């Protein structure tokens, strides 16, 4: 499928924007996911890979790729001021933007854009990010200009078509799980991983308004009144923005150790939490997968 998207006949240069590769957020995980897909697609015999990243090396970056390191912040300023110079010097045939910050001009190269969700363009009663207005403007400008769009769910594809009236054939859906996975646990926990309790309820995601954690905690508190033997609730996710409401709710309900907010966790810990929890819960108001 990827070979059909990229349309190669001779050796060319492929530039991948992966500035979000180290993030704990959904965009970080999806950036790593797409990099692994591109790295394992067997394209290296026809393409030279260049990865725009904050790191000189990262496990998700294909071994055959050349890494271009970006240190400047904020990244959207770097992209719009220095990215054109990079494109002029590198002259890639195809640019794949994995969406840390959208470039506000259309590269002359073939342009493939990953869209995590359409939240900024939806008529929601809440913000999906701190940079809602900028994200909305960027999506409106850049999505119609892309040659191909990548996304991870049919729901998001339908919302792109509905909101921007695009041809569905322009959008390629590759799910986060490409094939059925087994239930083998990851390697044993090391010193960087947190010990996993035997019985617990699990929720995961950045601590921000759309994840709706205060309501989840409220519901858990009501359930505890009905059954005090309920397993503890573990919430894992870094403090993105407006996280104070969750902590205020926890203080008001005085749930003690029944609710634990773990913050950042390793990929190994996350995998074990997902596989060993009694059940997973979410109260999220909007996600790209539906």
FENVENNOR-V809830 format. One record per pair of residues at least 24 apart in sequence whose C-alpha atoms are under 6 Angstrom apart, sorted by sequence separation. I is the first residue (numbers start at 1). J is the second residue. D is the distance in whole Angstrom. If there is no record, write none. Layout:
# FENVENNOR-V809830
((I:J:D) (I:J:D))
This chain:
# FENVENNOR-V809830
((36:60:6) (152:176:6) (76:101:5) (234:259:6) (236:261:6) (238:263:4) (232:258:5) (233:259:5) (234:260:5) (235:261:5) (236:262:5) (237:263:5) (238:264:5) (232:259:6) (236:263:5) (237:264:5) (32:60:5) (207:237:6) (200:231:5) (202:233:6) (204:235:6) (206:237:5) (199:231:6) (200:232:5) (201:233:5) (202:234:5) (203:235:5) (204:236:5) (205:237:5) (206:238:5) (207:239:5) (208:240:6) (214:246:5) (200:233:6) (204:237:6) (207:240:5) (208:241:5) (13:47:6) (14:48:6) (18:52:5) (19:53:5) (112:146:6) (206:240:6) (208:242:6) (11:46:4) (12:47:5) (13:48:5) (14:49:5) (15:50:5) (16:51:5) (17:52:5) (18:53:5) (19:54:6) (111:146:5) (112:147:6) (114:149:6) (208:243:6) (11:47:5) (15:51:6) (111:147:5) (112:148:5) (113:149:5) (114:150:4) (115:151:5) (207:243:5) (112:149:6) (114:151:6) (31:98:6) (216:283:6) (212:283:6) (212:284:5) (211:284:4) (210:284:6) (210:285:5) (193:269:6) (201:277:6) (200:277:5) (201:278:6) (203:280:6) (14:92:6) (200:278:6) (201:279:5) (202:280:5) (203:281:5) (13:92:5) (16:95:6) (203:282:6) (13:93:5) (14:94:5) (15:95:5) (16:96:5) (17:97:5) (18:98:6) (20:100:5) (12:93:6) (17:98:6) (19:100:6) (156:288:5) (155:289:6) (155:290:5) (153:289:5) (117:288:4) (116:288:6))
